[in-house]
Amino acid sequence: MLKTGRVLIQKQNILQNALIQRCLSTTAVNLKTVQNADKPSKVPSEDYSFVMNIFRGQVEARQVFPYPNVLDEEQRDTLQTLVSPTTKFFEEENDPARNDSEEQINEKTLKGLWDLGAFCLQVPQDVGGLGLTNTQYARLVEIVGGNDLGVGITLGAHQSIGFKGILLFGNPEQKAKYLPRVCNGEFAAFCLTEPSSGSDAGSIRTRAELSPDGKHYILNGAKIWISNGGLAEIMTVFAQTPVLDEKTGKTKDKVSAFIVERSFGGVTNGPPEKKMGIKCSNTAEVYYDNVKIPVENLLGGLGNGFKVAMNILNNGRFGMAAALSGTMKSCVKQAVEFATQRTQFGQKINTFGSIQEKIARMTMLHYVTESMAYMISGNMDTGSQHYHLEAAISKCFASEAAWYVCDEAIQIMGGMGYMKGSGLERVLRDLRIFRIFEGTNDILRLFVALTGIQYAGAHLKELQNAFKNPTANLGLIFEEASKRMVRKVGLASPPAMEHLVHKDLASSANSVAKSIDMFGQSIEMVLIKYGKNIVNEQFILNRLASATFDIYTSAVVLSRASQALKENSETANHERLMAEAWTQEATERVAANLKAIATGKNLDTFSKMSTISRNVCAAEGIVQLNPVKF
Ligand code: MYA
């Protein structure tokens, strides 16, 4: 089919080619500011991310198919020896209800965690850690999430973000100095957020200026909502620093990252915050008053702090999916135990369709989350650098899925679930923050959509540049133009996925492939229609993000279930059912979301909603009087 299409395209007349060129050049001009007008235009480097490439309507399969299996025998053995004591500790020694009511983790429990090595899971063994891979880490974190999310945050704020910058960007001296300490009882924290800087992480005001003798940076400012902020001795702190731009000769503020010790002096903190959940974890304001940071504690280079912060967050986000997969597993277990025991109207309630649908949905959400967490950890373990969109999706998806699963577990258990004794009300309170911190889900959805669009747009721009020297770039022009035209005249098959999955899942894979094709076309449509203004079209970006989530999660579960079928595993058929059901519904949601951004009726609804919101904000609350008029 594709070949026939190519021949047809060769026969298209000059007029048609001119049309393509015009369409592409309009897009490229409009995209200028999306790509940051003051920067030299970048030729997009190839990206092996599955998610990034669906924005071009393409299947980049290598990180998704086959499902990663990265543990060697030794790593598997190590993990097995750790799983049992960790589970035992959390089930027998840690008391989540007590931690919650006392709003702290007692000394004995903390000591137990340090002794287990739970605070330094990924620090290399030669400096005192357990030296675990991301996949091994995911498995242990799952146990933590299944038992006590408050403890999870204390552990996560320390190692997933607190000292992760030293692991990722530290020079040998910084690693040798600090890594043994963070494995030996000294808490770490990640200090980014400020009163006026939450989602807009680049707008921080804390400043660090070089001292006149050039030996120190002098740090001043305040951070808020810092997990472990009242406990940490070692902090990764982000601050504005003056940086000389060698091209212009002008000095500009740029964010830099520093390793700050409380013992430097001038570091203080506020009282522990009173929170809805994760109460046993410490959250506090941290203040820096003329703190003298030795210049050698600059982390990752002057002016590179924003990238350092983003990469730390990117690197840790899969851990949240792993932890929350553990939480969901516990919620499902509790709900099922109840549903299979409880009799109403003369029947066990698990035999009713309404309860069955709940249990099935909870289970599928868990399967998707777990599959994503281990797929991303596997990608990271094999050295992938192209996982930041997938990690952001896993964080958003897991935090929303876990909220839904816990809420439904409470619903299944009815009054029993609502009682404190079930423990689920604590889990629900603990879960609420996961949609807010480490990048709110709202900002991460926009991040995923805009990053993907920018990638697709940069490729279109590259194509436009190619037209400037068509003889030299004939191959690229021909390939891209034929793809587009073939698609336009309906002769192209969608990107193929059938060959990537087990034969029993071929039909589901075809549906995902069609979704990717439609998605790629929608991205082109929005690029042409909105150009640079797409950054302001959040109603549209959110729907594109939702479609992205549905496509990626479908591919992930098809990959995992295919693997199970190929291995003929005991649970293969159960996994096939989940993958099929998930993909079926996800495909329908993708179509609905893509339709929503293309049809005038929906666009009109977005505009109405924008007006409704503006009216309410202007009225400082609900606009209309109630029906009795007072
Ligand atoms: S910690 C605080 C968390 N805070 C945030 O996450 C802040 C959210 N904000 C952002 O991420 C950014 O400001 C956004 C970009 C995304 C909004 N990777 O102009 P830009 C590049 C790589 O778009 P902005 C907490 O909550 C971009 O390409 N690069 O930037 C504690 C561009 O590069 P270039 C990225 O509009 C929770 C440049 O940066 C990324 O300012 C405790 C500028 O981009 C990225 N992601 O905003 C949790 N983003 O210049 C505990 C941007 O080259 C852990 N860029 O074109 C729990 C763990 C689980 C439990 C574990 C148990 C053990």
Residues whose N, C-alpha, C, O or C-beta is under 5 A from the ligand:
A	BS01	MYA	V141 V144 G152 I153 L155 G156 A157 S160 L192 G198 S199 D200 A201 G202 S227 M310 N314 G316 G319 M320 A323 H388 F437 E438 G439 I443 F447
